[in-house]
Every structure is written in C-alpha cells, then in structure tokens.
Amino acid sequence: MTGTTGSIDTGTLWTVIVGMAVFSFALRFVFIGLMGDRPMPEWLMRHLRYTAVAIIPALVAPLVAWPPATGGELDLPRLTSALVTIGIGLLTRNVLLAIISGAGTLYILLWLVA
C-alpha cells in the first residue's frame, strides 16, 4: 500500500489476483483432478452439500446489515427486501422467485424513499 491515499499499487494488485487464481485452481484440482474417479467419504459429501447454502448468506448479510450505499447504516428498504427474500424463499422453496421478489422490493422501496 502507498502512503495516505490508501490505494494499492499495480504490482501488488496483480500479485493478489494471480495468487487467488492459483489457489482457487489448486483447491478445485484437489477434488477433481486427484480425487476424480474415487468415491469421497459420506461425511465429506455431506459437508460439501451445505457449502453453497452457506456462501450466499455470508456474502449478503454484511451488505444488508452495513450497506456501503448508506455509509454503513441499516436502512428500511434493504432490511425489508432481505426479509421478503427470506420469507418468499421459505414459503415457496423457489430460489429464483425469492431473489426476484427481494430485488423488486428493494427497488420499489428505494424508488418510494427517493
């Protein structure tokens, strides 16, 4: 990092990007390339099934609780849209409908507030 501006120089940025790409490839290669035709233990398969389910809330929760658009302050449109998304998802078990409903709620409430 450079002085007071807080920006990252180009060399550091590309080092991080390439490092993340190599690590991501290596992690996938372990499961696909090395384990390819061998059966994985049931306990590992059970844990891997829940990975995708855990990733989305982990990415979205901070954006709802501390949205950058409001300077980190919780606001009604984002909280309401998150609750609508959860509610529709639980009621219908339809991920796409839940996402569309939450996004629609967010845009309608942001339009009404503005």
SESE-816831 format. One record per residue: residue in three letters; x, y, z of N, C-alpha, C in turn. Coordinates in steps of 0.02 Angstrom, whole numbers, plus 32768, in hexadecimal, padded with zeros to 4 digits. Example, Ala and Ser with C-alpha at 12.3 -4.5 7.8 and 13.67 -1.06 7.14 Angstrom:
BEGIN
  gutor  n.px  n.py  n.pz  ca.px  ca.py  ca.pz  c.px  c.py  c.pz
    ALA  8294  7EE4  8186   8267   7F1F   8186  8294  7F5B  8186
    SER  8282  7F90  8162   82AC   7FCB   8165  8285  8002  818A
//
This chain:
BEGIN
  gutor  n.px  n.py  n.pz  ca.px  ca.py  ca.pz  c.px  c.py  c.pz
    MET  802A  7FC5  8000   8000   8000   8000  802C  803E  8000
    THR  8012  8071  7FE3   8038   80AF   7FE2  801E  80DE  8018
    GLY  8044  810E  802A   8037   8141   805D  7FF0  814C  8075
    THR  7FD9  8189  806D   7F99   819D   808A  7F5D  8193  805C
    THR  7F69  8183  801E   7F30   817D   7FF0  7F09  813C  7FFA
    GLY  7F2A  8109  8014   7F08   80C9   8020  7F00  809F  7FE1
    SER  7F1E  80B3  7FAA   7F19   808C   7F6D  7F4F  8057  7F6B
    ILE  7F42  8023  7F45   7F72   7FEC   7F3E  7F96  7FF5  7EFB
    ASP  7FD8  7FEB  7EFB   7FFC   7FF2   7EBD  7FED  7FB7  7E8F
    THR  7FFA  7FC0  7E4F   7FE8   7F8E   7E1C  8009  7F4B  7E27
    GLY  8049  7F4B  7E3B   806C   7F0C   7E47  804D  7EE3  7E7E
    THR  803B  7F03  7EB5   801B   7EE0   7EED  7FD7  7EC5  7ED8
    LEU  7FB1  7EED  7EB3   7F6E   7ED8   7E9C  7F73  7E99  7E71
    TRP  7FA1  7E99  7E41   7FA7   7E5F   7E15  7FC4  7E23  7E3A
    THR  7FEE  7E2E  7E6B   8007   7DF6   7E93  7FCE  7DD5  7EB9
    VAL  7FA2  7DFC  7ED6   7F69   7DE1   7EFA  7F39  7DBD  7ECA
    ILE  7F2B  7DDA  7E90   7EFE   7DBB   7E60  7F1A  7D78  7E47
    VAL  7F59  7D77  7E35   7F78   7D38   7E1C  7F7B  7D05  7E55
    GLY  7F8D  7D1B  7E91   7F8F   7CED   7ECB  7F4C  7CCE  7ED9
    MET  7F17  7CF6  7ED6   7ED4   7CDB   7EE2  7EBF  7CAB  7EAB
    ALA  7ED2  7CB9  7E6D   7EC1   7C8D   7E35  7EE5  7C4A  7E3D
    VAL  7F25  7C4C  7E4F   7F4B   7C0D   7E58  7F2E  7BE5  7E92
    PHE  7F1F  7C05  7EC9   7F04   7BE2   7F03  7EBF  7BC5  7EF3
    SER  7E95  7BEA  7ED0   7E53   7BD2   7EBD  7E59  7B95  7E8F
    PHE  7E86  7B98  7E5E   7E91   7B60   7E31  7EAA  7B23  7E58
    ALA  7EDA  7B2D  7E84   7EF6   7AF6   7EAB  7EC2  7AD5  7ED7
    LEU  7E97  7AFC  7EF6   7E63   7AE1   7F21  7E32  7AB6  7EF9
    ARG  7E1F  7ACD  7EBE   7DF1   7AA6   7E95  7E14  7A68  7E79
    PHE  7E54  7A6F  7E68   7E79   7A36   7E4C  7E7F  79FD  7E7E
    VAL  7E84  7A0E  7EBE   7E88   79D9   7EF1  7E4B  79AD  7EEE
    PHE  7E10  79CB  7EE8   7DD2   79A4   7EE7  7DC5  7983  7EA4
    ILE  7DD2  79A7  7E6D   7DC1   798C   7E2B  7DFA  7963  7E0E
    GLY  7E36  797E  7E0F   7E6F   795C   7DEF  7E8A  7922  7E17
    LEU  7E94  792B  7E57   7EB2   78F6   7E7E  7E7F  78C3  7E98
    MET  7E43  78DB  7EA8   7E10   78AE   7EC3  7DE2  7893  7E8C
    GLY  7DE7  78AE  7E50   7DBD   78A0   7E17  7D90  7864  7E18
    ASP  7DAB  7828  7E12   7D80   77EC   7E0C  7D79  77C6  7E4E
    ARG  7D95  77DF  7E83   7D8E   77BD   7EC4  7D51  77D8  7EEA
    PRO  7D2D  77AD  7F0B   7CF4   77C6   7F33  7D0D  77EC  7F71
    MET  7CEC  7823  7F80   7CFE   784A   7FBC  7CD6  7830  7FF7
    PRO  7CF2  7838  8033   7CCE   7821   806F  7C8B  7846  8076
    GLU  7C5A  7824  8092   7C17   7841   809A  7C18  787F  80C5
    TRP  7C42  7882  80FA   7C44   78BC   8125  7C5C  78FA  80FF
    LEU  7C8B  78F0  80D0   7CA4   7927   80A8  7C6F  793F  8077
    MET  7C4C  7910  8057   7C17   7922   8028  7BE0  7949  804B
    ARG  7BCF  7935  8088   7B9B   7958   80AE  7BAF  79A1  80BA
    HIS  7BEE  79AC  80CD   7C06   79F0   80D9  7C09  7A19  8098
    LEU  7C1D  79FA  8061   7C21   7A1D   8022  7BDD  7A33  8008
    ARG  7BA8  7A0D  8018   7B65   7A1F   8002  7B4E  7A61  8020
    TYR  7B65  7A72  805B   7B50   7AAE   807D  7B7B  7AEB  806E
    THR  7BB0  7AE2  8048   7BDD   7B19   8039  7BBA  7B51  8013
    ALA  7B97  7B41  7FDE   7B75   7B75   7FB6  7B40  7B97  7FDF
    VAL  7B1D  7B72  8009   7AE8   7B8F   8033  7B05  7BC0  8065
    ALA  7B41  7BB5  807C   7B60   7BE1   80AD  7B82  7C1E  808D
    ILE  7B97  7C18  804F   7BBC   7C4E   802F  7B90  7C8B  8022
    ILE  7B55  7C81  8006   7B2A   7CB9   7FF4  7B18  7CE5  8031
    PRO  7AFF  7CC8  8068   7AF1   7CF3   80A2  7B2F  7D15  80BE
    ALA  7B68  7CF4  80BB   7BA6   7D12   80D3  7BBA  7D4E  80A9
    LEU  7BAA  7D4D  8069   7BBA   7D86   803E  7B87  7DBE  8044
    VAL  7B47  7DAC  804F   7B12   7DDD   804E  7B07  7DFF  8092
    ALA  7B0F  7DDB  80C9   7B00   7DF5   810C  7B24  7E37  811C
    PRO  7B65  7E3D  810F   7B86   7E7D   811C  7B6A  7EB6  80F1
    LEU  7B55  7EA6  80B4   7B3A   7EDA   8088  7AF5  7EF2  80A0
    VAL  7AD2  7EC8  80C5   7A91   7EDC   80E1  7A9C  7F02  8123
    ALA  7AC7  7EE8  814D   7AD2   7F06   818F  7AF9  7F47  818C
    TRP  7B2B  7F4A  8161   7B55   7F86   815B  7B5D  7F99  8112
    PRO  7B27  7FAF  80F1   7B2C   7FBE   80A9  7B5A  7FF9  809A
    PRO  7B89  7FF0  806C   7BB5   8027   8059  7B8E  8062  803B
    ALA  7B55  8055  801C   7B2F   808B   7FFD  7B14  80BE  8030
    THR  7B0E  80A9  806E   7AF4   80D6   80A2  7B29  80E8  80D5
    GLY  7B67  80DC  80C4   7B9E   80EB   80F2  7BA1  80BB  812D
    GLY  7B89  807F  8123   7B8C   804C   8158  7B52  804D  8188
    GLU  7B20  8077  817B   7AE5   807B   81A7  7AAD  804E  818C
    LEU  7A8E  8028  81B9   7A56   7FFD   81A7  7A1C  8029  818F
    ASP  79FB  8015  8159   79C2   803C   8141  7988  800E  8131
    LEU  794C  802A  8131   790E   8004   812A  7909  7FE0  80E6
    PRO  7918  7FFF  80AD   7910   7FDB   806D  793A  7F9B  8069
    ARG  7978  7F9D  807E   79A3   7F62   8079  798F  7F2C  80AB
    LEU  797D  7F40  80E7   7967   7F10   811A  7925  7EEF  8104
    THR  78F7  7F17  80EB   78B7   7EFC   80D4  78C0  7ECD  809A
    SER  78EA  7EDE  806A   78F4   7EB3   8030  7915  7E71  8045
    ALA  7942  7E73  8076   7961   7E36   808F  792C  7E09  80B0
    LEU  7900  7E28  80D7   78CC   7E01   80F9  789A  7DE4  80C6
    VAL  7889  7E0B  8092   785D   7DF1   805D  787E  7DB6  803A
    THR  78BE  7DBD  802B   78E2   7D86   8009  78E1  7D47  8034
    ILE  78EF  7D4D  8074   78EE   7D13   80A0  78A8  7CF5  80A5
    GLY  7876  7D21  80AC   7831   7D09   80B2  7819  7CE4  8075
    ILE  7825  7D02  803A   780F   7CE1   7FFB  7836  7CA0  7FF1
    GLY  7875  7CA1  8002   789D   7C64   7FFB  7884  7C2B  8027
    LEU  7873  7C3C  8065   7859   7C09   8093  7814  7BF0  807F
    LEU  77EA  7C1E  8067   77A6   7C0A   8054  77A3  7BE2  8014
    THR  77C9  7BF6  7FE2   77C3   7BD6   7FA0  77FA  7BA4  7F91
    ARG  7832  7BA8  7FB5   786C   7B7E   7FA6  7886  7B89  7F5F
    ASN  787B  7BC5  7F45   788F   7BD7   7F02  78C2  7C0F  7F06
    VAL  7901  7BFF  7EF9   7938   7C2E   7F00  7930  7C6A  7ED1
    LEU  7921  7C5C  7E93   791B   7C92   7E61  78E2  7CC2  7E74
    LEU  78A9  7CA8  7E88   7871   7CD2   7E9C  7883  7CFC  7EDA
    ALA  78A7  7CDF  7F08   78BC   7D03   7F44  78EB  7D3C  7F32
    ILE  791B  7D30  7F07   794B   7D64   7EF2  7927  7D9C  7ECD
    ILE  78FC  7D8A  7E9F   78D8   7DBD   7E78  78AA  7DE6  7EA6
    SER  7888  7DC5  7ED5   785C   7DE9   7F04  7884  7E19  7F30
    GLY  78BC  7E02  7F49   78E6   7E2E   7F72  7901  7E69  7F4C
    ALA  7918  7E5D  7F0F   7933   7E93   7EE5  78FC  7EC4  7ED3
    GLY  78C1  7EAA  7EC2   7888   7ED6   7EB2  7874  7F00  7EEE
    THR  7873  7EE2  7F29   7863   7F07   7F66  7896  7F3E  7F72
    LEU  78D5  7F2E  7F6A   790A   7F60   7F74  7902  7F9B  7F45
    TYR  78F9  7F8D  7F05   78F4   7FC4   7ED4  78B5  7FED  7EDE
    ILE  787D  7FCD  7EEF   7840   7FF3   7EFB  7847  8020  7F38
    LEU  7863  8004  7F6F   786B   802C   7FAB  789E  8064  7FA2
    LEU  78D3  8057  7F7E   7905   808D   7F70  78E5  80C3  7F45
    TRP  78BA  80B0  7F16   7898   80E1   7EEC  7867  810A  7F16
    LEU  7843  80EA  7F45   7814   810D   7F6F  7835  813D  7FA0
    VAL  7871  8128  7FBA   7894   8151   7FEA  78B4  818D  7FC8
    ALA  78CB  8184  7F8B   78EF   81BB   7F68  78C3  81F2  7F52
//
